[in-house]
Amino acid sequence: MEIGASIFFTEYSMTPSALAAALEERGFDSLWVAEHSHMPLTRRFTHPLGEAALTREYFEVMDPFVTLGAAAAVTGRLKLATAICLVIQRDTIQTAKSVASLDQISNGRFIFGIGCGWNAEEMENHGTVFETRALKMREQIEAMKEIWSKDVAEYHGKIVDFPPLNAWPKPVQKPHRPIVVGGAFRLAARRALRYGDGIIPSAPSAGSGSAEEFMPRWREMAEAAGRDPRTLSVTLGGAPEDLDALKRHRDLGVTRMTVRLPPAGEDAILPVLDRWAKLIPQLAV
């Protein structure tokens, strides 16, 4: 099992380049960054973990493709990932270009973590209909795969529709970079098995249950869908600084756990990374 780190980059957090270099030096597998374009002042829904979870960084997080581009420039091994990219709020063709461009400049180190999101007003400000957001996300990913894999691409769905076009660059990873789907387990699992390569289940309190509960179900669902569960990743957030707990998740078949870092400076983050640098090698034992 690998260990990554997740963060909301803000103007007051450790910089993307400094954090990425520090993670790579300490043996971390990956860097996962969040996305919100803005936060509407009036919202009919709140964070899946409650209003108290909607802290300052949700309002002030930077663009993920910009921050991961900075991280790519100073690293050579660290995987770079979105957790999650709100594709339903983005233009399909332009996002396909952003993803492929980042995969190119990182030499094939990008992981495309995606999700529908929960903030109805945020997505509606972008012209997305809340009730059909899951359909839109599926069509967007199907359309992006056409763009990434074909010199002449076209797609005709109920929501996403475009005639034949040329779009470059193409991703380094073939046929495309890994697509992992975030959300409550039962929803994310179905979507991932249809058009993804792995899942990022939300917290147990947000409807996913524990890894002990969903990992056997995940394998059953994958096999029933004709997918090999060994080729599908499972990434969990909230990695505990507890070697025994980490090994239990490893033995359940979890691919990766991520350490949640605060949107803070080096004085707060580097001591956390130093502790993990001692834990990470022990997971191989």
SULQUI-V352955 format. One record per residue. OMEGA is omega in degrees with one decimal (none if undefined). Layout:
BEGIN
omega->OMEGA
omega->OMEGA
END
This chain:
BEGIN
omega->179.5
omega->177.2
omega->175.0
omega->177.4
omega->179.2
omega->-177.1
omega->165.2
omega->176.8
omega->176.9
omega->179.8
omega->179.9
omega->177.9
omega->168.9
omega->-175.2
omega->179.0
omega->-177.9
omega->-179.9
omega->-179.3
omega->-179.0
omega->179.0
omega->179.9
omega->178.4
omega->-178.8
omega->179.7
omega->-174.4
omega->172.4
omega->176.0
omega->-177.7
omega->-167.5
omega->175.3
omega->-176.7
omega->-175.8
omega->-175.0
omega->176.8
omega->160.1
omega->180.0
omega->-178.9
omega->178.8
omega->178.6
omega->-177.9
omega->176.3
omega->-176.7
omega->177.3
omega->173.9
omega->175.0
omega->-178.6
omega->-179.6
omega->179.0
omega->177.3
omega->-176.9
omega->-178.7
omega->179.6
omega->-177.1
omega->-174.7
omega->-169.0
omega->-174.8
omega->176.8
omega->-179.4
omega->-166.4
omega->-176.3
omega->-179.6
omega->179.0
omega->-174.5
omega->-177.6
omega->175.6
omega->-177.0
omega->179.0
omega->174.4
omega->176.6
omega->178.9
omega->-179.7
omega->-174.1
omega->-175.4
omega->-178.9
omega->178.6
omega->-177.3
omega->-173.0
omega->174.0
omega->-174.6
omega->-168.4
omega->171.6
omega->179.7
omega->-1.3
omega->171.9
omega->179.6
omega->-174.1
omega->-178.4
omega->178.2
omega->-174.8
omega->173.7
omega->-174.1
omega->-175.8
omega->-179.8
omega->178.3
omega->175.8
omega->178.1
omega->179.4
omega->179.8
omega->-178.7
omega->179.2
omega->179.2
omega->177.2
omega->177.7
omega->-175.2
omega->176.4
omega->-177.9
omega->172.2
omega->-178.2
omega->-175.1
omega->171.2
omega->-174.9
omega->175.1
omega->-173.9
omega->175.4
omega->-179.0
omega->-176.1
omega->-176.5
omega->-171.1
omega->-173.7
omega->-177.5
omega->178.8
omega->-178.6
omega->179.0
omega->175.1
omega->178.2
omega->179.2
omega->179.5
omega->177.5
omega->-175.3
omega->-173.5
omega->-178.8
omega->-175.8
omega->-179.3
omega->176.0
omega->179.9
omega->-178.9
omega->178.3
omega->-179.4
omega->178.4
omega->-179.1
omega->176.7
omega->-179.9
omega->178.7
omega->177.5
omega->175.6
omega->-179.4
omega->-176.9
omega->-170.7
omega->-174.7
omega->175.5
omega->174.8
omega->-175.7
omega->171.2
omega->-179.5
omega->-179.0
omega->178.1
omega->179.0
omega->-178.1
omega->179.7
omega->-175.7
omega->173.3
omega->-179.2
omega->180.0
omega->-178.6
omega->172.1
omega->177.5
omega->175.3
omega->4.9
omega->171.4
omega->179.3
omega->173.1
omega->-179.2
omega->-176.4
omega->-0.3
omega->175.6
omega->179.6
omega->-178.8
omega->176.3
omega->179.4
omega->-171.9
omega->179.1
omega->177.2
omega->174.1
omega->-168.0
omega->-172.4
omega->179.0
omega->-178.3
omega->-178.0
omega->-180.0
omega->-179.3
omega->-179.0
omega->-178.9
omega->179.0
omega->-174.8
omega->-178.4
omega->-177.4
omega->-179.8
omega->-177.3
omega->169.2
omega->-177.9
omega->176.7
omega->-175.7
omega->177.9
omega->-179.0
omega->177.5
omega->171.9
omega->-177.9
omega->-172.6
omega->-178.4
omega->177.3
omega->177.3
omega->-179.9
omega->-171.1
omega->-178.0
omega->175.5
omega->178.8
omega->178.1
omega->179.4
omega->178.7
omega->-179.4
omega->-179.4
omega->-179.3
omega->178.5
omega->179.4
omega->-179.2
omega->178.7
omega->177.5
omega->-177.2
omega->179.4
omega->-179.8
omega->-176.1
omega->-175.4
omega->172.3
omega->-179.2
omega->-179.4
omega->175.3
omega->175.4
omega->179.7
omega->-180.0
omega->174.4
omega->-175.0
omega->-173.4
omega->-179.5
omega->178.8
omega->178.1
omega->-179.7
omega->176.6
omega->177.5
omega->177.4
omega->-176.6
omega->174.7
omega->179.8
omega->177.3
omega->-176.6
omega->-171.2
omega->167.7
omega->-178.6
omega->177.3
omega->179.0
omega->180.0
omega->177.4
omega->175.6
omega->-170.8
omega->-178.3
omega->-176.5
omega->-177.4
omega->178.3
omega->-172.4
omega->-174.5
omega->175.8
omega->176.5
omega->-179.8
omega->179.2
omega->177.2
omega->-179.8
omega->178.8
omega->176.9
omega->-178.8
omega->-171.2
omega->-179.6
omega->-177.5
omega->178.9
omega->179.7
omega->-177.1
omega->none
END
